[in-house]
């Protein structure tokens, strides 16, 4: 239907003849059943689509002449963005627009470069005929030590606290400016000399011990907590867990940053000191056990690695190290029975870092031929946060193993994929020796 825009404008103003009024009725009811415009499939007009026209079944828009402004282009495209039905909003609707220059973000300046090709996606799913490779894992909300009247600490579960200027500078140069920066007023170096002068190791130990037993409301545990603090807060060379970088004053430990880390590491490694080690693993109320069943999602193809020993068709990797780890786990000449990348599994371990609660997701879950379960993490240069994750993970595997519902678990960090095969054999042999002993 060809539209005379001038005649239509007069009809809408009440000044047109009968033909113009009929045209107005048709245009106003395009696509509406039982109305004059029911059978109309194509409209040809100038300026009619800019505003004030309500048709919900527009599927194609073709621009046949130049547009005077970007705003007009947006108004024309907007005619096709109205949904034909509002019942199921999950169902997409489409409109094809040709010959109308349109920019989704008008304030964004066009670069003139080539369009970026959208990434190709790979479907990752549970393979039905690999049920023997199915892996289960517990979903823990938290791990609580069942502390009675005796305390102990798992020193092996504590990652050393590194005292280094890399994490917090030990000195700062302050320049004294007046009016114009760098005006030659000079400056001074500020360090922790005054804090060092007031530092007393006994006061630090008492503060750490008091904070350690505070959650349990059992003040009679203070002597035991003090003994634990003395055991941990000493250099690694003396059997403790404090690692000083070269040239760092040992009194730098008075820094609140390191004091906070010490408290969190001790709390994470605390365990009952009487009878069998007792932990209370709090399982998720609604989904206590997770598994590799019924997974189906899409991921960028360049991040997907085919997996033969996994219940899932592919592993979604985030680094070159993870890609190498996948190759080692999938090889035939190792002691790996099944493995899976922890992507969309939501196997999470809660941990503390500087007073905040976070969730750590290990990279892989591996089941060895002996049945030993391994939480495997691929890591380059570890940070303070990575150390906190490792301490929480070791406590997690100890609690899950003590619970016993899903076998024996260990945590392992892989820094070099070339040594992973030997590392897994060592883990299995150590677990077998411990069970025999």
C-alpha positions as CSV (number, residue, x, y, z in Angstrom):
1,X,0.0,0.0,0.0
2,X,1.4,3.4,-1.1
3,X,0.8,6.2,1.4
4,X,0.4,9.9,0.5
5,X,1.9,11.4,3.7
6,X,0.4,14.9,3.1
7,X,-3.1,13.4,2.6
8,X,-2.7,11.2,5.6
9,X,-1.6,14.2,7.7
10,X,-4.8,16.1,6.7
11,X,-7.0,13.1,7.5
12,X,-5.5,12.9,11.0
13,X,-6.2,16.6,11.4
14,X,-9.9,16.1,10.3
15,X,-9.4,18.1,7.1
16,X,-9.2,15.3,4.5
17,X,-11.8,13.7,2.2
18,X,-13.4,10.3,2.4
19,X,-10.5,8.6,0.7
20,X,-8.0,10.1,3.0
21,X,-10.0,8.9,6.0
22,X,-10.2,5.4,4.6
23,X,-6.4,5.5,4.2
24,X,-6.0,6.6,7.9
25,X,-8.2,3.7,9.1
26,X,-6.2,1.2,7.1
27,X,-2.8,2.5,8.4
28,X,-4.0,2.6,12.0
29,X,-5.2,-1.1,11.9
30,X,-2.3,-2.8,9.9
31,X,-2.2,-6.4,10.9
32,X,-5.2,-6.3,13.2
33,X,-7.7,-9.1,12.6
34,X,-11.2,-8.0,11.5
35,X,-10.0,-4.4,10.8
36,X,-9.6,-2.6,7.5
37,X,-5.8,-3.0,7.6
38,X,-5.8,-6.8,8.2
39,X,-4.5,-7.8,4.8
40,X,-1.8,-5.1,4.4
41,X,1.7,-6.7,4.1
42,X,3.8,-3.7,2.9
43,X,3.6,0.0,3.4
44,X,5.5,2.6,1.2
45,X,5.7,6.1,2.6
46,X,7.9,9.0,3.6
47,X,8.3,10.0,7.2
48,X,5.3,7.9,8.3
49,X,7.5,5.5,10.4
50,X,9.2,8.3,12.4
51,X,6.7,8.4,15.3
52,X,3.1,7.9,16.3
53,X,2.5,4.6,14.4
54,X,1.7,1.6,16.5
55,X,2.0,-1.7,14.6
56,X,3.3,-4.8,16.5
57,X,3.9,-7.1,13.6
58,X,6.6,-5.3,11.7
59,X,9.3,-7.8,10.6
60,X,11.1,-6.0,7.8
61,X,12.2,-2.4,7.3
62,X,13.8,-1.2,4.1
63,X,15.2,2.3,3.8
64,X,15.0,3.6,0.2
65,X,16.4,7.2,0.6
66,X,18.8,9.2,2.6
67,X,18.0,10.1,6.2
68,X,18.4,13.6,7.5
69,X,19.5,12.7,11.0
70,X,20.6,9.9,13.2
71,X,17.6,10.4,15.5
72,X,15.2,9.7,12.5
73,X,17.1,6.4,11.9
74,X,16.5,5.4,15.5
75,X,12.8,6.3,15.3
76,X,12.4,4.2,12.2
77,X,14.2,1.2,13.7
78,X,12.1,1.5,16.8
79,X,8.9,0.7,14.8
80,X,10.2,-2.8,14.4
81,X,11.2,-3.3,18.1
82,X,7.7,-3.8,19.5
83,X,6.8,-7.4,20.4
84,X,3.9,-9.0,18.6
85,X,3.0,-11.0,21.8
86,X,3.8,-10.4,25.5
87,X,2.9,-13.9,26.8
88,X,6.2,-15.7,26.7
89,X,9.0,-13.1,26.9
90,X,11.6,-15.9,26.8
91,X,10.8,-16.4,23.1
92,X,12.9,-14.1,20.9
93,X,11.3,-12.0,18.1
94,X,13.3,-10.5,15.2
95,X,13.2,-7.7,12.7
96,X,15.3,-7.3,9.6
97,X,16.5,-3.8,8.9
98,X,18.2,-2.8,5.6
99,X,19.3,0.6,4.3
100,X,18.9,2.4,7.7
101,X,22.2,3.6,9.2
102,X,21.8,2.7,12.9
103,X,24.1,2.8,15.9
104,X,23.1,1.1,19.1
105,X,25.1,3.5,21.3
106,X,24.9,6.9,19.6
107,X,27.5,8.4,21.9
108,X,30.1,5.7,20.8
109,X,32.2,6.9,18.0
110,X,32.6,4.5,15.0
111,X,36.1,3.2,14.6
112,X,35.8,2.3,11.0
113,X,37.5,-1.0,11.6
114,X,36.3,-4.4,10.4
115,X,33.5,-6.1,12.2
116,X,34.6,-8.5,14.9
117,X,33.6,-12.0,14.2
118,X,31.6,-13.5,17.1
119,X,33.3,-16.4,18.9
120,X,32.4,-19.9,18.0
121,X,30.9,-21.9,20.8
122,X,31.3,-25.5,21.8
123,X,28.6,-27.5,23.5
124,X,29.9,-29.1,26.7
125,X,27.7,-31.9,28.1
126,X,27.6,-35.0,30.2
127,X,28.3,-38.1,28.1
128,X,25.7,-40.7,28.8
129,X,27.9,-43.8,28.1
130,X,30.6,-42.6,30.4
131,X,28.8,-43.3,33.6
132,X,31.8,-45.0,35.1
133,X,33.6,-41.7,35.0
134,X,31.0,-40.0,37.1
135,X,32.4,-37.9,40.0
136,X,30.6,-36.9,43.2
137,X,31.6,-34.2,45.7
138,X,30.2,-32.7,48.8
139,X,28.9,-29.1,48.9
140,X,30.1,-27.7,52.2
141,X,28.8,-24.4,53.6
142,X,31.5,-24.3,56.2
143,X,33.8,-26.4,58.4
144,X,33.6,-26.1,62.1
145,X,36.0,-27.7,64.5
146,X,34.3,-29.5,67.4
147,X,36.4,-27.8,70.1
148,X,36.0,-29.1,73.6
149,X,38.7,-28.6,76.2
150,X,41.9,-29.2,74.2
151,X,43.3,-27.3,71.2
152,X,45.8,-28.3,68.5
153,X,47.0,-26.9,65.2
154,X,47.7,-28.6,61.9
155,X,51.0,-26.9,61.0
156,X,51.2,-28.7,57.7
157,X,47.9,-27.1,56.6
158,X,49.2,-23.5,57.1
159,X,50.9,-21.8,54.2
160,X,53.8,-19.7,55.4
161,X,53.0,-16.0,56.0
162,X,55.4,-14.1,53.8
163,X,56.7,-10.8,55.3
164,X,57.9,-8.9,52.2
165,X,57.8,-5.3,50.8
166,X,56.1,-6.8,47.8
167,X,52.8,-6.9,49.7
168,X,53.3,-3.8,51.8
169,X,56.1,-1.3,51.5
170,X,58.3,-0.9,54.6
171,X,59.1,2.7,53.8
172,X,57.5,5.6,51.9
173,X,59.2,8.8,50.6
174,X,57.0,11.9,51.2
175,X,57.8,15.0,49.1
176,X,57.1,18.4,50.6
177,X,55.4,20.5,48.0
178,X,54.4,24.1,48.4
179,X,52.3,25.7,45.7
180,X,54.0,24.2,42.6
181,X,54.8,20.4,42.6
182,X,58.5,19.6,42.7
183,X,59.4,23.1,43.7
184,X,62.5,21.9,45.5
185,X,61.1,21.9,49.1
186,X,62.7,18.4,49.6
187,X,61.1,15.5,51.5
188,X,61.6,12.7,54.0
189,X,61.4,9.0,54.2
190,X,58.7,7.6,56.6
191,X,59.1,4.1,57.9
192,X,58.0,2.0,60.8
193,X,60.8,3.0,63.2
194,X,58.4,4.3,65.8
195,X,56.2,1.2,65.6
196,X,59.3,-1.0,65.9
197,X,60.4,0.8,69.0
198,X,57.0,0.0,70.6
199,X,56.9,-3.6,69.4
200,X,56.8,-6.4,72.0
201,X,56.6,-10.0,70.9
202,X,54.8,-11.1,74.0
203,X,52.1,-8.5,73.5
204,X,51.6,-9.8,69.9
205,X,51.4,-13.4,71.0
206,X,48.8,-12.6,73.6
207,X,46.7,-10.7,71.1
208,X,46.8,-13.6,68.6
209,X,46.0,-16.2,71.3
210,X,43.0,-14.1,72.6
211,X,41.6,-13.7,69.2
212,X,42.0,-17.4,68.5
213,X,39.7,-18.6,71.3
214,X,37.3,-15.7,71.2
215,X,34.7,-17.5,69.0
216,X,34.4,-20.4,71.4
217,X,33.8,-18.4,74.6
218,X,36.2,-20.7,76.6
219,X,38.8,-18.5,78.3
220,X,40.4,-21.5,80.0
221,X,41.8,-22.4,76.5
222,X,44.0,-19.3,76.5
223,X,47.3,-21.1,77.7
224,X,46.9,-23.7,74.9
225,X,46.2,-20.9,72.3
226,X,49.3,-19.1,73.5
227,X,51.4,-22.2,73.0
228,X,50.0,-22.5,69.5
229,X,50.8,-18.9,68.7
230,X,54.4,-19.3,70.0
231,X,54.7,-22.4,67.8
232,X,53.5,-20.6,64.6
233,X,54.9,-17.1,65.1
234,X,58.6,-17.7,64.5
235,X,60.8,-17.9,61.4
236,X,60.4,-20.9,59.1
237,X,64.0,-21.7,59.7
238,X,63.1,-22.3,63.4
239,X,60.1,-24.5,62.6
240,X,57.5,-21.7,62.5
241,X,55.4,-20.3,59.7
242,X,56.8,-16.8,59.3
243,X,58.9,-16.3,56.2
244,X,60.9,-13.1,56.1
245,X,62.2,-11.7,52.8
246,X,65.9,-10.6,52.8
247,X,66.5,-7.3,54.5
248,X,63.1,-7.2,56.2
249,X,63.2,-6.3,60.0
250,X,61.6,-9.2,62.0
251,X,59.5,-6.6,63.9
252,X,57.6,-5.9,60.6
253,X,55.3,-8.6,61.8
254,X,53.6,-5.9,64.0
255,X,52.0,-4.6,60.8
256,X,48.2,-5.0,61.1
257,X,48.2,-6.6,57.6
258,X,50.2,-9.6,58.7
259,X,48.5,-9.8,62.1
260,X,45.2,-10.2,60.3
261,X,46.6,-13.0,58.0
262,X,48.1,-14.8,61.1
263,X,44.7,-14.8,62.8
264,X,42.9,-16.1,59.7
265,X,45.5,-18.9,59.0
266,X,45.4,-20.1,62.6
267,X,41.6,-20.1,62.7
268,X,41.5,-22.1,59.5
269,X,44.1,-24.7,60.7
270,X,42.7,-25.1,64.3
271,X,41.5,-28.6,65.2
272,X,40.4,-30.4,68.4
273,X,43.2,-31.8,70.4
274,X,41.5,-34.8,72.0
275,X,40.4,-38.1,70.7
276,X,40.0,-38.6,67.0
277,X,40.1,-35.3,65.1
278,X,36.5,-34.1,65.0
279,X,35.2,-31.6,62.5
280,X,31.6,-30.6,61.8
281,X,31.3,-30.3,58.0
282,X,28.1,-28.3,57.4
283,X,26.6,-29.6,54.2
284,X,24.4,-27.5,52.0
285,X,20.8,-28.0,53.1
286,X,19.2,-28.2,49.6
287,X,22.0,-29.9,47.6
288,X,24.4,-31.6,49.9
289,X,26.0,-33.8,47.2
290,X,27.1,-32.5,43.7
291,X,28.0,-34.5,40.7
292,X,28.9,-34.4,37.0
293,X,25.4,-35.6,36.0
294,X,23.0,-33.6,33.7
295,X,25.4,-30.8,32.7
296,X,24.8,-29.1,29.4
297,X,26.2,-25.6,28.5
298,X,28.0,-23.7,25.8
299,X,31.5,-22.2,26.1
300,X,33.9,-20.4,23.6
301,X,35.4,-23.0,21.4
302,X,39.0,-21.8,21.8
303,X,38.7,-22.5,25.6
304,X,37.4,-26.1,25.2
305,X,39.6,-29.1,25.3
306,X,38.2,-32.6,24.4
307,X,38.4,-35.0,27.4
308,X,38.4,-38.8,27.2
309,X,38.7,-39.7,30.9
310,X,36.0,-37.2,32.0
311,X,32.3,-37.6,32.4
312,X,32.0,-34.3,30.5
313,X,32.7,-34.1,26.8
314,X,35.2,-31.1,27.2
315,X,37.1,-29.2,29.8
316,X,36.9,-25.4,29.8
317,X,40.4,-24.0,30.4
318,X,41.5,-20.5,31.4
319,X,45.3,-20.7,30.9
320,X,48.0,-22.6,29.1
321,X,49.0,-24.3,32.3
322,X,45.4,-25.7,32.7
323,X,45.6,-26.9,29.1
324,X,48.8,-28.8,29.8
325,X,47.3,-30.3,32.9
326,X,44.3,-31.6,30.9
327,X,46.8,-33.4,28.6
328,X,48.5,-35.1,31.5
329,X,45.3,-36.1,33.2
330,X,43.9,-37.6,29.9
331,X,47.0,-39.6,29.1
332,X,46.9,-43.4,29.2
333,X,50.2,-43.9,31.1
334,X,49.1,-42.5,34.5
335,X,47.2,-43.5,37.6
336,X,44.2,-41.2,36.8
337,X,40.8,-43.1,36.6
338,X,38.6,-40.0,36.0
339,X,38.8,-36.3,36.2
340,X,36.7,-33.2,35.5
341,X,37.3,-29.5,35.2
342,X,35.5,-27.6,38.0
343,X,33.5,-25.4,35.6
344,X,29.8,-25.0,36.2
345,X,30.1,-27.7,39.0
346,X,30.1,-25.1,41.7
347,X,32.4,-27.0,44.0
348,X,33.3,-24.1,46.3
349,X,35.4,-23.8,49.5
350,X,34.7,-20.9,51.8
351,X,37.7,-19.0,53.2
352,X,38.6,-15.8,54.9
353,X,40.9,-13.1,53.5
354,X,41.4,-9.8,55.4
355,X,38.1,-10.1,57.2
356,X,36.1,-10.9,54.1
357,X,34.4,-14.2,53.2
358,X,35.2,-15.6,49.8
359,X,34.7,-18.8,47.9
360,X,37.5,-20.8,46.3
361,X,36.9,-23.0,43.3
362,X,39.7,-25.6,42.7
363,X,40.5,-26.1,39.1
364,X,40.1,-29.9,38.8
365,X,38.6,-32.8,40.6
366,X,40.6,-36.0,40.0
367,X,39.9,-39.6,41.0
368,X,42.9,-41.9,41.1
369,X,42.9,-45.6,40.4
370,X,43.1,-46.3,44.2
371,X,39.9,-44.3,44.7
372,X,41.8,-41.3,46.2
373,X,40.1,-38.0,45.4
374,X,42.3,-35.0,44.6
375,X,41.4,-31.4,44.5
376,X,43.9,-30.1,41.9
377,X,44.9,-26.5,41.5
378,X,47.1,-25.2,38.7
379,X,49.0,-22.1,39.8
380,X,51.8,-19.9,38.7
381,X,53.3,-17.4,41.2
382,X,51.1,-17.7,44.3
383,X,49.8,-14.6,46.1
384,X,48.7,-14.0,49.7
385,X,45.1,-14.8,48.6
386,X,46.3,-18.1,47.1
387,X,47.9,-19.0,50.4
388,X,44.6,-18.4,52.2
389,X,42.9,-20.6,49.6
390,X,45.4,-23.4,50.1
391,X,45.0,-23.3,53.9
392,X,41.2,-23.5,53.6
393,X,41.3,-26.3,51.1
394,X,43.5,-28.5,53.3
395,X,41.1,-28.0,56.1
396,X,38.2,-28.8,53.8
397,X,39.7,-32.1,52.6
398,X,40.5,-33.1,56.2
399,X,36.9,-32.5,57.2
400,X,35.5,-34.4,54.2
401,X,37.8,-37.3,54.8
402,X,36.9,-37.4,58.5
403,X,33.2,-37.4,57.6
404,X,33.9,-40.3,55.3
405,X,30.8,-40.1,53.1
406,X,32.7,-39.8,49.8
407,X,36.1,-41.4,50.5
408,X,39.5,-39.9,51.1
409,X,40.4,-36.5,49.8
410,X,43.7,-34.5,49.4
411,X,44.5,-31.1,48.0
412,X,47.5,-30.6,45.6
413,X,48.9,-27.5,43.8
414,X,50.6,-28.0,40.5
415,X,53.1,-25.4,39.5
416,X,54.6,-27.4,36.5
417,X,52.6,-29.8,34.4
418,X,55.8,-31.8,33.6
419,X,55.9,-33.0,37.2
420,X,52.2,-33.7,37.7
421,X,52.3,-37.4,36.7
422,X,54.9,-38.1,39.3
423,X,53.1,-36.0,41.9
424,X,49.9,-38.0,41.5
425,X,51.8,-41.3,42.0
426,X,53.4,-39.9,45.1
427,X,50.0,-38.7,46.5
428,X,48.5,-42.2,45.9
429,X,51.5,-44.0,47.5
430,X,51.4,-41.7,50.5
431,X,47.6,-42.2,51.0
432,X,48.0,-46.0,50.7
433,X,50.9,-46.0,53.3
434,X,48.8,-43.9,55.7
435,X,45.8,-46.3,55.4
436,X,48.0,-49.3,56.1
437,X,49.7,-47.6,59.0
